[in-house]
Amino acid sequence: MDHIAALKVPQRYAQLYRKHLLEQGALDQQYSVEKHSDGTVTLPVFPSALSHLDPLTLQDSSCEIVQIQAPPRSRKSKAKSPRERMIEVMQELVANKAVTWSKELEDDLPSGWQRHGDLLLFGDGCFSQEIWRKFGSELWLALAQVLGVKRLAQIKQISQDGWRTPVVTMLLGDNSYVTHIDNHIRYEFDVTKCMFSFGNITEKLRISSFDCTGETVVDLYAGIGYFTLPYLVHAGAAHVHACEWNPDAVSALQRNLHINKVAHRCTVHQGDNKQLSLNDVADRVNLGLIPSSEEGWPVACHVLRRDTGGILHIHSNVTTPIQHQSLQPSSNSLNEEKGSVNGTVKTSRDREVWHNWARNTAGHIVKLMRDITRAEWRTSIKHIEHEAAVHKNLSARRKLGQV
């Protein structure tokens, strides 16, 4: 019996993940999407695209790559996939130059990509063969036509300038501004200057589900608004203070706030958040920086409300110093407050490492709050979310009646 690779996701998120896979060029539309009795949906994916998918997506706590019995062919199964059409066009193009087609040339074509409206963004590691340079704009025009877009670009690397500026080359088209609609939020940005994070889907959806009515939120690493906008548009925060030091990201953030009609509920603070003048204002602080947001912890403690405390959403890469066993989790969501583990984790060692990190972080936050306020505080770990990074929701409260 034939088996294929598929992304297994909760049914309520199926459309969002389907769109994500389409944008990555990874959804195998020749097979049907199937619903299952456990409330999940399996989305067929191309095996060749797995290594090109965003690692955060593949390790997202709400989804997993599984092998399933090949489902019925979809109505689109008779149509060739975008990559199959691409290969045919490239073969014809190469033949016109009297060059023999080879596996090396086929392997040098992209297996996946990001779609931003009418622009496709290819990753590094494709179109590296010398022959492609002989075609000039003819190559990019043919690719754009077969893939149904008007503009093409390729990201080579992420610069080490402190702002993680992408090094992107426009292959076809001059305008590098794009529009991306994600979970009913509209983002506009310059792909040569800013990045859009396709990962952290679960955390973004969690934020969108919050009821932040009446709350003041501080987002210490706002970027173009990846978390800021869900707090405003979906969670209903009364006000968000968005901190960002990359001037290109700030420009895009301000644009996105106006486009989504929430600019009147957001104050943008441009510059190093360690110089932030805010204090004693936040009901909730978002620290969405990986591999570690630790440098922002003192700032987060300064801005947290002194009378009631609040919640810190702390992101970090937490590594496990052992080889993982090949177990496939259905959910890696831990709820400390209830003292329970929902679903499974790869190994008990993973769980131990996450718990130790959470406890150490909680202790560090207590010490920071004590040093800042000269009062005693207590913390409780509200939630741990396992993705490629670990996100922890930490509640900090003033411990009254004690010195």
Beta strands, then each sheet from edge to edge (+ up, - down):
strand 1: 3-10
strand 2: 34-35
strand 3: 40-44
strand 4: 64-69
strand 5: 113-116
strand 6: 119-122
strand 7: 151-158
strand 8: 166-172
strand 9: 177-182
strand 10: 185-190
strand 11: 216-219
strand 12: 239-244
strand 13: 266-270
strand 14: 284-287
strand 15: 310-316
strand 16: 332-335
strand 17: 340-343
strand 18: 377-386
strand 19: 390-398
sheet 1: 2+ 3- 1+ 4-
sheet 2: 5+ 6- 7- 8+
sheet 3: 9+ 10-
sheet 4: 13+ 12+ 11+ 14+ 15+ 19- 18+ 16- 17+
end
